[in-house]
């Protein structure tokens, strides 16, 4: 690696490059460091994992109950060429790939979990769940 630049700066700060030959010329290594050319190798230490709860894991995921996820309802989709997208104006109509009255997909973090129908509750759109996607079909896509 001789011939590498000593200092190289970028927008986030500077980084010093040093070859092994430069490190030898720099003098003795600090106390506790491995000698030049030798790596300080030791086994990794890992914590012991706790035993699974006898209730079938229900309590083991309780700590996730307050984690926020993104839930979306997909009404449909369409493929369009850029020239048609650039031509969209107020009043333009985009045809989707779903029929009117067909269930919408309910997704959590882009994973299909259910299907439902669009309803209105207090002047806001909502989804009434009509089908839960079985876990084996959900996890089959992973």
Order of alpha helices (4+ residues) and beta strands (2+ residues): beta-beta-alpha-beta-alpha-beta-beta-beta-alpha
